[in-house]
Amino acid sequence: MAFAVTTEELGESARSLRTDGEHQQRSERALRDGANQAPSWAVGRACRAVQAFFDTIGDASQRSGTGLTGLGDRLGVAAGEYDDVEYRLTPG
């Protein structure tokens, strides 16, 4: 019996999503650092605007990183379940 997707492909996709999620979370930390450094080169309203900009992008990066990692985790579970089905349906 031929399968359209293999368990190995699903597992690799899950690992890739988790890696991308971790990368996004590292980006979030760098953006937070940018917000924290703003007072060294901007003042007053400009500083607050720069900090808000970095904070907004940092929040989006963190949420997307969390989402990608969660999706990778769910895909990893699905790969295990797919492997069970594949095993049961493969003759011999």
PyMOL Python script that loads the backbone (N, CA, C, O; Angstrom):
from pymol import cmd

cmd.read_pdbstr("""\
ATOM      1  N   MET A   1       0.841  -1.168   0.000  1.00  0.00           N
ATOM      2  CA  MET A   1       0.000   0.000   0.000  1.00  0.00           C
ATOM      3  C   MET A   1       0.893   1.242   0.000  1.00  0.00           C
ATOM      4  O   MET A   1       1.826   1.329   0.799  1.00  0.00           O
ATOM      5  N   ALA A   2       0.621   2.192  -0.879  1.00  0.00           N
ATOM      6  CA  ALA A   2       1.405   3.421  -0.970  1.00  0.00           C
ATOM      7  C   ALA A   2       0.752   4.520  -0.134  1.00  0.00           C
ATOM      8  O   ALA A   2      -0.469   4.682  -0.137  1.00  0.00           O
ATOM      9  N   PHE A   3       1.578   5.259   0.571  1.00  0.00           N
ATOM     10  CA  PHE A   3       1.096   6.363   1.393  1.00  0.00           C
ATOM     11  C   PHE A   3       1.568   7.676   0.780  1.00  0.00           C
ATOM     12  O   PHE A   3       2.691   7.768   0.284  1.00  0.00           O
ATOM     13  N   ALA A   4       0.713   8.684   0.816  1.00  0.00           N
ATOM     14  CA  ALA A   4       1.049   9.985   0.230  1.00  0.00           C
ATOM     15  C   ALA A   4       2.117  10.707   1.049  1.00  0.00           C
ATOM     16  O   ALA A   4       2.924  11.455   0.497  1.00  0.00           O
ATOM     17  N   VAL A   5       2.121  10.488   2.348  1.00  0.00           N
ATOM     18  CA  VAL A   5       3.062  11.137   3.249  1.00  0.00           C
ATOM     19  C   VAL A   5       3.664  10.057   4.131  1.00  0.00           C
ATOM     20  O   VAL A   5       2.975   9.125   4.546  1.00  0.00           O
ATOM     21  N   THR A   6       4.948  10.187   4.412  1.00  0.00           N
ATOM     22  CA  THR A   6       5.576   9.212   5.302  1.00  0.00           C
ATOM     23  C   THR A   6       5.708   9.797   6.710  1.00  0.00           C
ATOM     24  O   THR A   6       5.689  11.012   6.905  1.00  0.00           O
ATOM     25  N   THR A   7       5.841   8.908   7.665  1.00  0.00           N
ATOM     26  CA  THR A   7       6.026   9.338   9.047  1.00  0.00           C
ATOM     27  C   THR A   7       7.293  10.173   9.171  1.00  0.00           C
ATOM     28  O   THR A   7       7.329  11.145   9.925  1.00  0.00           O
ATOM     29  N   GLU A   8       8.331   9.797   8.433  1.00  0.00           N
ATOM     30  CA  GLU A   8       9.586  10.544   8.482  1.00  0.00           C
ATOM     31  C   GLU A   8       9.382  11.981   8.006  1.00  0.00           C
ATOM     32  O   GLU A   8       9.939  12.916   8.582  1.00  0.00           O
ATOM     33  N   GLU A   9       8.582  12.152   6.955  1.00  0.00           N
ATOM     34  CA  GLU A   9       8.304  13.499   6.451  1.00  0.00           C
ATOM     35  C   GLU A   9       7.539  14.322   7.483  1.00  0.00           C
ATOM     36  O   GLU A   9       7.829  15.501   7.682  1.00  0.00           O
ATOM     37  N   LEU A  10       6.578  13.707   8.126  1.00  0.00           N
ATOM     38  CA  LEU A  10       5.824  14.411   9.164  1.00  0.00           C
ATOM     39  C   LEU A  10       6.735  14.787  10.329  1.00  0.00           C
ATOM     40  O   LEU A  10       6.660  15.898  10.855  1.00  0.00           O
ATOM     41  N   GLY A  11       7.585  13.859  10.720  1.00  0.00           N
ATOM     42  CA  GLY A  11       8.514  14.126  11.818  1.00  0.00           C
ATOM     43  C   GLY A  11       9.476  15.251  11.479  1.00  0.00           C
ATOM     44  O   GLY A  11       9.760  16.102  12.322  1.00  0.00           O
ATOM     45  N   GLU A  12       9.980  15.262  10.248  1.00  0.00           N
ATOM     46  CA  GLU A  12      10.889  16.321   9.814  1.00  0.00           C
ATOM     47  C   GLU A  12      10.174  17.671   9.792  1.00  0.00           C
ATOM     48  O   GLU A  12      10.745  18.686  10.189  1.00  0.00           O
ATOM     49  N   SER A  13       8.946  17.678   9.337  1.00  0.00           N
ATOM     50  CA  SER A  13       8.164  18.923   9.337  1.00  0.00           C
ATOM     51  C   SER A  13       7.949  19.423  10.763  1.00  0.00           C
ATOM     52  O   SER A  13       8.035  20.624  11.020  1.00  0.00           O
ATOM     53  N   ALA A  14       7.675  18.520  11.678  1.00  0.00           N
ATOM     54  CA  ALA A  14       7.483  18.897  13.084  1.00  0.00           C
ATOM     55  C   ALA A  14       8.761  19.507  13.649  1.00  0.00           C
ATOM     56  O   ALA A  14       8.712  20.529  14.334  1.00  0.00           O
ATOM     57  N   ARG A  15       9.906  18.883  13.365  1.00  0.00           N
ATOM     58  CA  ARG A  15      11.187  19.416  13.848  1.00  0.00           C
ATOM     59  C   ARG A  15      11.455  20.799  13.254  1.00  0.00           C
ATOM     60  O   ARG A  15      11.930  21.698  13.948  1.00  0.00           O
ATOM     61  N   SER A  16      11.150  20.960  11.979  1.00  0.00           N
ATOM     62  CA  SER A  16      11.362  22.245  11.311  1.00  0.00           C
ATOM     63  C   SER A  16      10.500  23.344  11.933  1.00  0.00           C
ATOM     64  O   SER A  16      10.975  24.460  12.148  1.00  0.00           O
ATOM     65  N   LEU A  17       9.246  23.034  12.220  1.00  0.00           N
ATOM     66  CA  LEU A  17       8.365  24.017  12.854  1.00  0.00           C
ATOM     67  C   LEU A  17       8.873  24.402  14.239  1.00  0.00           C
ATOM     68  O   LEU A  17       8.845  25.575  14.612  1.00  0.00           O
ATOM     69  N   ARG A  18       9.337  23.415  14.998  1.00  0.00           N
ATOM     70  CA  ARG A  18       9.868  23.714  16.334  1.00  0.00           C
ATOM     71  C   ARG A  18      11.108  24.601  16.240  1.00  0.00           C
ATOM     72  O   ARG A  18      11.265  25.543  17.016  1.00  0.00           O
ATOM     73  N   THR A  19      11.991  24.294  15.281  1.00  0.00           N
ATOM     74  CA  THR A  19      13.199  25.097  15.080  1.00  0.00           C
ATOM     75  C   THR A  19      12.835  26.529  14.705  1.00  0.00           C
ATOM     76  O   THR A  19      13.415  27.478  15.231  1.00  0.00           O
ATOM     77  N   ASP A  20      11.878  26.684  13.800  1.00  0.00           N
ATOM     78  CA  ASP A  20      11.429  28.023  13.411  1.00  0.00           C
ATOM     79  C   ASP A  20      10.832  28.765  14.604  1.00  0.00           C
ATOM     80  O   ASP A  20      11.046  29.967  14.761  1.00  0.00           O
ATOM     81  N   GLY A  21      10.088  28.053  15.438  1.00  0.00           N
ATOM     82  CA  GLY A  21       9.512  28.665  16.633  1.00  0.00           C
ATOM     83  C   GLY A  21      10.583  29.147  17.597  1.00  0.00           C
ATOM     84  O   GLY A  21      10.472  30.234  18.165  1.00  0.00           O
ATOM     85  N   GLU A  22      11.620  28.341  17.780  1.00  0.00           N
ATOM     86  CA  GLU A  22      12.726  28.733  18.658  1.00  0.00           C
ATOM     87  C   GLU A  22      13.449  29.954  18.098  1.00  0.00           C
ATOM     88  O   GLU A  22      13.842  30.849  18.847  1.00  0.00           O
ATOM     89  N   HIS A  23      13.622  29.985  16.776  1.00  0.00           N
ATOM     90  CA  HIS A  23      14.268  31.130  16.127  1.00  0.00           C
ATOM     91  C   HIS A  23      13.445  32.402  16.354  1.00  0.00           C
ATOM     92  O   HIS A  23      14.001  33.458  16.655  1.00  0.00           O
ATOM     93  N   GLN A  24      12.138  32.300  16.211  1.00  0.00           N
ATOM     94  CA  GLN A  24      11.267  33.454  16.440  1.00  0.00           C
ATOM     95  C   GLN A  24      11.385  33.943  17.873  1.00  0.00           C
ATOM     96  O   GLN A  24      11.391  35.150  18.117  1.00  0.00           O
ATOM     97  N   GLN A  25      11.478  33.028  18.815  1.00  0.00           N
ATOM     98  CA  GLN A  25      11.582  33.431  20.216  1.00  0.00           C
ATOM     99  C   GLN A  25      12.925  34.102  20.492  1.00  0.00           C
ATOM    100  O   GLN A  25      13.001  35.018  21.311  1.00  0.00           O
ATOM    101  N   ARG A  26      13.990  33.653  19.813  1.00  0.00           N
ATOM    102  CA  ARG A  26      15.281  34.340  19.944  1.00  0.00           C
ATOM    103  C   ARG A  26      15.185  35.747  19.351  1.00  0.00           C
ATOM    104  O   ARG A  26      15.763  36.688  19.896  1.00  0.00           O
ATOM    105  N   SER A  27      14.468  35.895  18.252  1.00  0.00           N
ATOM    106  CA  SER A  27      14.270  37.216  17.644  1.00  0.00           C
ATOM    107  C   SER A  27      13.546  38.141  18.611  1.00  0.00           C
ATOM    108  O   SER A  27      13.864  39.327  18.704  1.00  0.00           O
ATOM    109  N   GLU A  28      12.583  37.600  19.320  1.00  0.00           N
ATOM    110  CA  GLU A  28      11.823  38.397  20.289  1.00  0.00           C
ATOM    111  C   GLU A  28      12.748  38.964  21.352  1.00  0.00           C
ATOM    112  O   GLU A  28      12.607  40.123  21.742  1.00  0.00           O
ATOM    113  N   ARG A  29      13.687  38.165  21.821  1.00  0.00           N
ATOM    114  CA  ARG A  29      14.627  38.647  22.840  1.00  0.00           C
ATOM    115  C   ARG A  29      15.492  39.782  22.285  1.00  0.00           C
ATOM    116  O   ARG A  29      15.757  40.759  22.985  1.00  0.00           O
ATOM    117  N   ALA A  30      15.930  39.657  21.036  1.00  0.00           N
ATOM    118  CA  ALA A  30      16.735  40.711  20.414  1.00  0.00           C
ATOM    119  C   ALA A  30      15.926  41.998  20.267  1.00  0.00           C
ATOM    120  O   ALA A  30      16.454  43.093  20.464  1.00  0.00           O
ATOM    121  N   LEU A  31      14.659  41.867  19.924  1.00  0.00           N
ATOM    122  CA  LEU A  31      13.798  43.045  19.800  1.00  0.00           C
ATOM    123  C   LEU A  31      13.580  43.704  21.158  1.00  0.00           C
ATOM    124  O   LEU A  31      13.542  44.931  21.253  1.00  0.00           O
ATOM    125  N   ARG A  32      13.438  42.909  22.197  1.00  0.00           N
ATOM    126  CA  ARG A  32      13.299  43.467  23.552  1.00  0.00           C
ATOM    127  C   ARG A  32      14.569  44.244  23.927  1.00  0.00           C
ATOM    128  O   ARG A  32      14.500  45.317  24.527  1.00  0.00           O
ATOM    129  N   ASP A  33      15.721  43.683  23.563  1.00  0.00           N
ATOM    130  CA  ASP A  33      16.973  44.389  23.826  1.00  0.00           C
ATOM    131  C   ASP A  33      16.999  45.727  23.088  1.00  0.00           C
ATOM    132  O   ASP A  33      17.459  46.731  23.632  1.00  0.00           O
ATOM    133  N   GLY A  34      16.504  45.739  21.849  1.00  0.00           N
ATOM    134  CA  GLY A  34      16.429  46.984  21.086  1.00  0.00           C
ATOM    135  C   GLY A  34      15.568  48.017  21.787  1.00  0.00           C
ATOM    136  O   GLY A  34      15.918  49.196  21.836  1.00  0.00           O
ATOM    137  N   ALA A  35      14.443  47.576  22.327  1.00  0.00           N
ATOM    138  CA  ALA A  35      13.561  48.490  23.061  1.00  0.00           C
ATOM    139  C   ALA A  35      14.257  49.032  24.302  1.00  0.00           C
ATOM    140  O   ALA A  35      14.126  50.211  24.631  1.00  0.00           O
ATOM    141  N   ASN A  36      14.995  48.167  24.986  1.00  0.00           N
ATOM    142  CA  ASN A  36      15.686  48.586  26.206  1.00  0.00           C
ATOM    143  C   ASN A  36      16.837  49.545  25.919  1.00  0.00           C
ATOM    144  O   ASN A  36      17.189  50.358  26.774  1.00  0.00           O
ATOM    145  N   GLN A  37      17.428  49.462  24.728  1.00  0.00           N
ATOM    146  CA  GLN A  37      18.554  50.327  24.372  1.00  0.00           C
ATOM    147  C   GLN A  37      18.111  51.665  23.778  1.00  0.00           C
ATOM    148  O   GLN A  37      18.937  52.561  23.600  1.00  0.00           O
ATOM    149  N   ALA A  38      16.844  51.809  23.474  1.00  0.00           N
ATOM    150  CA  ALA A  38      16.346  53.041  22.849  1.00  0.00           C
ATOM    151  C   ALA A  38      16.717  54.308  23.622  1.00  0.00           C
ATOM    152  O   ALA A  38      17.054  55.311  22.992  1.00  0.00           O
ATOM    153  N   PRO A  39      16.670  54.309  24.960  1.00  0.00           N
ATOM    154  CA  PRO A  39      17.017  55.548  25.671  1.00  0.00           C
ATOM    155  C   PRO A  39      18.456  56.014  25.432  1.00  0.00           C
ATOM    156  O   PRO A  39      18.775  57.175  25.692  1.00  0.00           O
ATOM    157  N   SER A  40      19.320  55.136  24.947  1.00  0.00           N
ATOM    158  CA  SER A  40      20.702  55.550  24.690  1.00  0.00           C
ATOM    159  C   SER A  40      20.836  56.352  23.395  1.00  0.00           C
ATOM    160  O   SER A  40      21.866  56.989  23.174  1.00  0.00           O
ATOM    161  N   TRP A  41      19.822  56.331  22.544  1.00  0.00           N
ATOM    162  CA  TRP A  41      19.925  57.075  21.285  1.00  0.00           C
ATOM    163  C   TRP A  41      18.667  57.860  20.918  1.00  0.00           C
ATOM    164  O   TRP A  41      18.636  58.523  19.881  1.00  0.00           O
ATOM    165  N   ALA A  42      17.631  57.795  21.755  1.00  0.00           N
ATOM    166  CA  ALA A  42      16.412  58.575  21.505  1.00  0.00           C
ATOM    167  C   ALA A  42      15.893  59.118  22.836  1.00  0.00           C
ATOM    168  O   ALA A  42      16.142  58.538  23.893  1.00  0.00           O
ATOM    169  N   VAL A  43      15.174  60.231  22.771  1.00  0.00           N
ATOM    170  CA  VAL A  43      14.655  60.839  24.003  1.00  0.00           C
ATOM    171  C   VAL A  43      13.179  61.193  23.839  1.00  0.00           C
ATOM    172  O   VAL A  43      12.669  61.310  22.724  1.00  0.00           O
ATOM    173  N   GLY A  44      12.515  61.357  24.966  1.00  0.00           N
ATOM    174  CA  GLY A  44      11.142  61.835  24.979  1.00  0.00           C
ATOM    175  C   GLY A  44      10.172  60.954  24.220  1.00  0.00           C
ATOM    176  O   GLY A  44      10.201  59.727  24.316  1.00  0.00           O
ATOM    177  N   ARG A  45       9.302  61.625  23.454  1.00  0.00           N
ATOM    178  CA  ARG A  45       8.276  60.901  22.702  1.00  0.00           C
ATOM    179  C   ARG A  45       8.886  59.965  21.664  1.00  0.00           C
ATOM    180  O   ARG A  45       8.345  58.891  21.399  1.00  0.00           O
ATOM    181  N   ALA A  46       9.996  60.365  21.082  1.00  0.00           N
ATOM    182  CA  ALA A  46      10.652  59.505  20.086  1.00  0.00           C
ATOM    183  C   ALA A  46      11.107  58.202  20.734  1.00  0.00           C
ATOM    184  O   ALA A  46      10.970  57.129  20.145  1.00  0.00           O
ATOM    185  N   CYS A  47      11.641  58.296  21.930  1.00  0.00           N
ATOM    186  CA  CYS A  47      12.084  57.099  22.649  1.00  0.00           C
ATOM    187  C   CYS A  47      10.900  56.189  22.957  1.00  0.00           C
ATOM    188  O   CYS A  47      10.971  54.977  22.755  1.00  0.00           O
ATOM    189  N   ARG A  48       9.819  56.775  23.442  1.00  0.00           N
ATOM    190  CA  ARG A  48       8.636  55.965  23.750  1.00  0.00           C
ATOM    191  C   ARG A  48       8.071  55.310  22.486  1.00  0.00           C
ATOM    192  O   ARG A  48       7.617  54.166  22.527  1.00  0.00           O
ATOM    193  N   ALA A  49       8.101  56.029  21.375  1.00  0.00           N
ATOM    194  CA  ALA A  49       7.604  55.469  20.111  1.00  0.00           C
ATOM    195  C   ALA A  49       8.484  54.311  19.645  1.00  0.00           C
ATOM    196  O   ALA A  49       7.984  53.289  19.178  1.00  0.00           O
ATOM    197  N   VAL A  50       9.795  54.482  19.777  1.00  0.00           N
ATOM    198  CA  VAL A  50      10.722  53.409  19.390  1.00  0.00           C
ATOM    199  C   VAL A  50      10.503  52.192  20.282  1.00  0.00           C
ATOM    200  O   VAL A  50      10.450  51.062  19.795  1.00  0.00           O
ATOM    201  N   GLN A  51      10.376  52.423  21.583  1.00  0.00           N
ATOM    202  CA  GLN A  51      10.144  51.310  22.500  1.00  0.00           C
ATOM    203  C   GLN A  51       8.824  50.609  22.189  1.00  0.00           C
ATOM    204  O   GLN A  51       8.762  49.380  22.212  1.00  0.00           O
ATOM    205  N   ALA A  52       7.784  51.360  21.904  1.00  0.00           N
ATOM    206  CA  ALA A  52       6.491  50.754  21.560  1.00  0.00           C
ATOM    207  C   ALA A  52       6.598  49.946  20.275  1.00  0.00           C
ATOM    208  O   ALA A  52       6.018  48.865  20.163  1.00  0.00           O
ATOM    209  N   PHE A  53       7.343  50.475  19.302  1.00  0.00           N
ATOM    210  CA  PHE A  53       7.548  49.757  18.041  1.00  0.00           C
ATOM    211  C   PHE A  53       8.232  48.411  18.287  1.00  0.00           C
ATOM    212  O   PHE A  53       7.754  47.371  17.834  1.00  0.00           O
ATOM    213  N   PHE A  54       9.362  48.443  19.013  1.00  0.00           N
ATOM    214  CA  PHE A  54      10.079  47.204  19.301  1.00  0.00           C
ATOM    215  C   PHE A  54       9.235  46.247  20.139  1.00  0.00           C
ATOM    216  O   PHE A  54       9.253  45.038  19.911  1.00  0.00           O
ATOM    217  N   ASP A  55       8.500  46.784  21.099  1.00  0.00           N
ATOM    218  CA  ASP A  55       7.643  45.931  21.934  1.00  0.00           C
ATOM    219  C   ASP A  55       6.549  45.256  21.111  1.00  0.00           C
ATOM    220  O   ASP A  55       6.255  44.077  21.306  1.00  0.00           O
ATOM    221  N   THR A  56       5.948  46.010  20.190  1.00  0.00           N
ATOM    222  CA  THR A  56       4.886  45.446  19.349  1.00  0.00           C
ATOM    223  C   THR A  56       5.425  44.326  18.472  1.00  0.00           C
ATOM    224  O   THR A  56       4.826  43.254  18.385  1.00  0.00           O
ATOM    225  N   ILE A  57       6.549  44.574  17.829  1.00  0.00           N
ATOM    226  CA  ILE A  57       7.143  43.540  16.975  1.00  0.00           C
ATOM    227  C   ILE A  57       7.623  42.365  17.826  1.00  0.00           C
ATOM    228  O   ILE A  57       7.503  41.211  17.415  1.00  0.00           O
ATOM    229  N   GLY A  58       8.164  42.654  19.007  1.00  0.00           N
ATOM    230  CA  GLY A  58       8.597  41.589  19.908  1.00  0.00           C
ATOM    231  C   GLY A  58       7.449  40.702  20.347  1.00  0.00           C
ATOM    232  O   GLY A  58       7.584  39.479  20.398  1.00  0.00           O
ATOM    233  N   ASP A  59       6.317  41.320  20.665  1.00  0.00           N
ATOM    234  CA  ASP A  59       5.135  40.535  21.048  1.00  0.00           C
ATOM    235  C   ASP A  59       4.680  39.639  19.900  1.00  0.00           C
ATOM    236  O   ASP A  59       4.366  38.466  20.107  1.00  0.00           O
ATOM    237  N   ALA A  60       4.647  40.194  18.695  1.00  0.00           N
ATOM    238  CA  ALA A  60       4.234  39.402  17.525  1.00  0.00           C
ATOM    239  C   ALA A  60       5.208  38.256  17.283  1.00  0.00           C
ATOM    240  O   ALA A  60       4.794  37.144  16.956  1.00  0.00           O
ATOM    241  N   SER A  61       6.489  38.523  17.443  1.00  0.00           N
ATOM    242  CA  SER A  61       7.496  37.484  17.251  1.00  0.00           C
ATOM    243  C   SER A  61       7.346  36.379  18.287  1.00  0.00           C
ATOM    244  O   SER A  61       7.452  35.195  17.967  1.00  0.00           O
ATOM    245  N   GLN A  62       7.096  36.777  19.535  1.00  0.00           N
ATOM    246  CA  GLN A  62       6.930  35.789  20.597  1.00  0.00           C
ATOM    247  C   GLN A  62       5.699  34.933  20.347  1.00  0.00           C
ATOM    248  O   GLN A  62       5.748  33.712  20.495  1.00  0.00           O
ATOM    249  N   ARG A  63       4.593  35.568  19.968  1.00  0.00           N
ATOM    250  CA  ARG A  63       3.360  34.811  19.716  1.00  0.00           C
ATOM    251  C   ARG A  63       3.529  33.868  18.533  1.00  0.00           C
ATOM    252  O   ARG A  63       3.068  32.727  18.575  1.00  0.00           O
ATOM    253  N   SER A  64       4.184  34.338  17.483  1.00  0.00           N
ATOM    254  CA  SER A  64       4.370  33.450  16.328  1.00  0.00           C
ATOM    255  C   SER A  64       5.316  32.309  16.681  1.00  0.00           C
ATOM    256  O   SER A  64       5.121  31.181  16.228  1.00  0.00           O
ATOM    257  N   GLY A  65       6.340  32.592  17.488  1.00  0.00           N
ATOM    258  CA  GLY A  65       7.244  31.526  17.920  1.00  0.00           C
ATOM    259  C   GLY A  65       6.531  30.479  18.745  1.00  0.00           C
ATOM    260  O   GLY A  65       6.733  29.279  18.554  1.00  0.00           O
ATOM    261  N   THR A  66       5.694  30.935  19.663  1.00  0.00           N
ATOM    262  CA  THR A  66       4.907  30.009  20.475  1.00  0.00           C
ATOM    263  C   THR A  66       3.962  29.196  19.599  1.00  0.00           C
ATOM    264  O   THR A  66       3.804  27.991  19.794  1.00  0.00           O
ATOM    265  N   GLY A  67       3.335  29.861  18.633  1.00  0.00           N
ATOM    266  CA  GLY A  67       2.419  29.166  17.721  1.00  0.00           C
ATOM    267  C   GLY A  67       3.125  28.125  16.877  1.00  0.00           C
ATOM    268  O   GLY A  67       2.624  27.014  16.707  1.00  0.00           O
ATOM    269  N   LEU A  68       4.296  28.483  16.342  1.00  0.00           N
ATOM    270  CA  LEU A  68       5.044  27.530  15.523  1.00  0.00           C
ATOM    271  C   LEU A  68       5.500  26.331  16.346  1.00  0.00           C
ATOM    272  O   LEU A  68       5.415  25.190  15.892  1.00  0.00           O
ATOM    273  N   THR A  69       5.982  26.592  17.550  1.00  0.00           N
ATOM    274  CA  THR A  69       6.421  25.496  18.418  1.00  0.00           C
ATOM    275  C   THR A  69       5.248  24.589  18.764  1.00  0.00           C
ATOM    276  O   THR A  69       5.376  23.365  18.732  1.00  0.00           O
ATOM    277  N   GLY A  70       4.108  25.184  19.094  1.00  0.00           N
ATOM    278  CA  GLY A  70       2.912  24.390  19.404  1.00  0.00           C
ATOM    279  C   GLY A  70       2.446  23.573  18.216  1.00  0.00           C
ATOM    280  O   GLY A  70       2.056  22.415  18.361  1.00  0.00           O
ATOM    281  N   LEU A  71       2.487  24.183  17.036  1.00  0.00           N
ATOM    282  CA  LEU A  71       2.105  23.459  15.824  1.00  0.00           C
ATOM    283  C   LEU A  71       3.061  22.298  15.572  1.00  0.00           C
ATOM    284  O   LEU A  71       2.638  21.208  15.187  1.00  0.00           O
ATOM    285  N   GLY A  72       4.354  22.538  15.794  1.00  0.00           N
ATOM    286  CA  GLY A  72       5.330  21.461  15.651  1.00  0.00           C
ATOM    287  C   GLY A  72       5.071  20.328  16.622  1.00  0.00           C
ATOM    288  O   GLY A  72       5.190  19.156  16.266  1.00  0.00           O
ATOM    289  N   ASP A  73       4.715  20.679  17.859  1.00  0.00           N
ATOM    290  CA  ASP A  73       4.399  19.649  18.855  1.00  0.00           C
ATOM    291  C   ASP A  73       3.182  18.828  18.430  1.00  0.00           C
ATOM    292  O   ASP A  73       3.186  17.601  18.524  1.00  0.00           O
ATOM    293  N   ARG A  74       2.140  19.522  17.960  1.00  0.00           N
ATOM    294  CA  ARG A  74       0.928  18.804  17.530  1.00  0.00           C
ATOM    295  C   ARG A  74       1.215  17.927  16.309  1.00  0.00           C
ATOM    296  O   ARG A  74       0.702  16.813  16.205  1.00  0.00           O
ATOM    297  N   LEU A  75       2.031  18.432  15.397  1.00  0.00           N
ATOM    298  CA  LEU A  75       2.378  17.632  14.224  1.00  0.00           C
ATOM    299  C   LEU A  75       3.210  16.422  14.628  1.00  0.00           C
ATOM    300  O   LEU A  75       3.077  15.352  14.033  1.00  0.00           O
ATOM    301  N   GLY A  76       4.068  16.580  15.635  1.00  0.00           N
ATOM    302  CA  GLY A  76       4.839  15.445  16.133  1.00  0.00           C
ATOM    303  C   GLY A  76       3.942  14.357  16.695  1.00  0.00           C
ATOM    304  O   GLY A  76       4.174  13.170  16.464  1.00  0.00           O
ATOM    305  N   VAL A  77       2.920  14.761  17.431  1.00  0.00           N
ATOM    306  CA  VAL A  77       1.945  13.793  17.959  1.00  0.00           C
ATOM    307  C   VAL A  77       1.207  13.127  16.805  1.00  0.00           C
ATOM    308  O   VAL A  77       1.008  11.912  16.804  1.00  0.00           O
ATOM    309  N   ALA A  78       0.803  13.930  15.821  1.00  0.00           N
ATOM    310  CA  ALA A  78       0.097  13.374  14.658  1.00  0.00           C
ATOM    311  C   ALA A  78       0.987  12.397  13.901  1.00  0.00           C
ATOM    312  O   ALA A  78       0.503  11.390  13.386  1.00  0.00           O
ATOM    313  N   ALA A  79       2.288  12.687  13.829  1.00  0.00           N
ATOM    314  CA  ALA A  79       3.210  11.776  13.145  1.00  0.00           C
ATOM    315  C   ALA A  79       3.241  10.427  13.844  1.00  0.00           C
ATOM    316  O   ALA A  79       3.283   9.385  13.189  1.00  0.00           O
ATOM    317  N   GLY A  80       3.220  10.443  15.180  1.00  0.00           N
ATOM    318  CA  GLY A  80       3.180   9.185  15.921  1.00  0.00           C
ATOM    319  C   GLY A  80       1.908   8.409  15.663  1.00  0.00           C
ATOM    320  O   GLY A  80       1.933   7.189  15.497  1.00  0.00           O
ATOM    321  N   GLU A  81       0.799   9.123  15.631  1.00  0.00           N
ATOM    322  CA  GLU A  81      -0.478   8.461  15.349  1.00  0.00           C
ATOM    323  C   GLU A  81      -0.513   7.946  13.912  1.00  0.00           C
ATOM    324  O   GLU A  81      -1.031   6.860  13.651  1.00  0.00           O
ATOM    325  N   TYR A  82       0.031   8.714  12.995  1.00  0.00           N
ATOM    326  CA  TYR A  82       0.096   8.313  11.593  1.00  0.00           C
ATOM    327  C   TYR A  82       0.950   7.051  11.456  1.00  0.00           C
ATOM    328  O   TYR A  82       0.619   6.142  10.695  1.00  0.00           O
ATOM    329  N   ASP A  83       2.053   7.014  12.206  1.00  0.00           N
ATOM    330  CA  ASP A  83       2.927   5.845  12.179  1.00  0.00           C
ATOM    331  C   ASP A  83       2.177   4.602  12.638  1.00  0.00           C
ATOM    332  O   ASP A  83       2.340   3.530  12.055  1.00  0.00           O
ATOM    333  N   ASP A  84       1.357   4.734  13.676  1.00  0.00           N
ATOM    334  CA  ASP A  84       0.562   3.601  14.155  1.00  0.00           C
ATOM    335  C   ASP A  84      -0.393   3.100  13.077  1.00  0.00           C
ATOM    336  O   ASP A  84      -0.513   1.895  12.858  1.00  0.00           O
ATOM    337  N   VAL A  85      -1.069   4.023  12.410  1.00  0.00           N
ATOM    338  CA  VAL A  85      -2.008   3.646  11.339  1.00  0.00           C
ATOM    339  C   VAL A  85      -1.251   3.013  10.178  1.00  0.00           C
ATOM    340  O   VAL A  85      -1.669   1.994   9.627  1.00  0.00           O
ATOM    341  N   GLU A  86      -0.141   3.627   9.819  1.00  0.00           N
ATOM    342  CA  GLU A  86       0.672   3.112   8.718  1.00  0.00           C
ATOM    343  C   GLU A  86       1.121   1.675   9.011  1.00  0.00           C
ATOM    344  O   GLU A  86       1.094   0.813   8.133  1.00  0.00           O
ATOM    345  N   TYR A  87       1.529   1.436  10.245  1.00  0.00           N
ATOM    346  CA  TYR A  87       1.979   0.103  10.652  1.00  0.00           C
ATOM    347  C   TYR A  87       0.842  -0.913  10.548  1.00  0.00           C
ATOM    348  O   TYR A  87       1.033  -2.021  10.049  1.00  0.00           O
ATOM    349  N   ARG A  88      -0.342  -0.523  11.025  1.00  0.00           N
ATOM    350  CA  ARG A  88      -1.478  -1.446  10.996  1.00  0.00           C
ATOM    351  C   ARG A  88      -1.937  -1.749   9.572  1.00  0.00           C
ATOM    352  O   ARG A  88      -2.405  -2.854   9.299  1.00  0.00           O
ATOM    353  N   LEU A  89      -1.809  -0.788   8.665  1.00  0.00           N
ATOM    354  CA  LEU A  89      -2.310  -0.971   7.303  1.00  0.00           C
ATOM    355  C   LEU A  89      -1.294  -1.572   6.339  1.00  0.00           C
ATOM    356  O   LEU A  89      -1.655  -1.990   5.239  1.00  0.00           O
ATOM    357  N   THR A  90      -0.041  -1.620   6.740  1.00  0.00           N
ATOM    358  CA  THR A  90       0.989  -2.169   5.866  1.00  0.00           C
ATOM    359  C   THR A  90       1.010  -3.686   6.003  1.00  0.00           C
ATOM    360  O   THR A  90       1.196  -4.214   7.099  1.00  0.00           O
ATOM    361  N   PRO A  91       0.817  -4.385   4.884  1.00  0.00           N
ATOM    362  CA  PRO A  91       0.827  -5.852   4.953  1.00  0.00           C
ATOM    363  C   PRO A  91       2.224  -6.387   5.279  1.00  0.00           C
ATOM    364  O   PRO A  91       3.245  -5.789   4.940  1.00  0.00           O
ATOM    365  N   GLY A  92       2.220  -7.529   5.948  1.00  0.00           N
ATOM    366  CA  GLY A  92       3.457  -8.257   6.192  1.00  0.00           C
ATOM    367  C   GLY A  92       4.161  -7.783   7.374  1.00  0.00           C
ATOM    368  O   GLY A  92       5.225  -8.303   7.709  1.00  0.00           O
TER     369      GLY A  92
END
""", "prot")
cmd.dss("prot")
cmd.show_as("cartoon", "prot")
cmd.util.cbc("prot")
cmd.orient("prot")
